[in-house]
Amino acid sequence: MDDRQQPSRRYRKFGSRAAERSTARRLTWMRLTRTIVLGTVAAIAAVIYLGRQYGVDPEVILDFLAASALFVGGLVIAGLVGTVLLFGLRKLLKNRG
């Protein structure tokens, strides 16, 4: 039998290639989420540790972290608003033409 006619064992395990792609995509998102969370925790821990090493008050460190989180959140919101506006404009121009 030809390789194209007989599915590999790997594909039989998932049922189909589409199911395998779906599973792989979900695993990729789970890994990305885990990496983002671990990176955030490590960055916060590093800032707190360095603040303690240099004798900075914990309140100042927490204020700095809060300001940083607000700044990053503002950038995320601005990006989302820009994306929605671009897609809306694209859809509006597509409907006219």
RAVEN-V563815 format. One record per run of one state. SS is the DSSP state (H for helix, E for strand, - for the rest). FROM is the first residue (numbers start at 1). TO is the last residue. Records with the same first field share a line. If there is no record, write none. Layout:
SS=FROM-TO / FROM-TO
//
This chain:
-=1-8 / 15-16 / 54-57 / 97-97
H=9-14 / 17-53 / 58-96
//
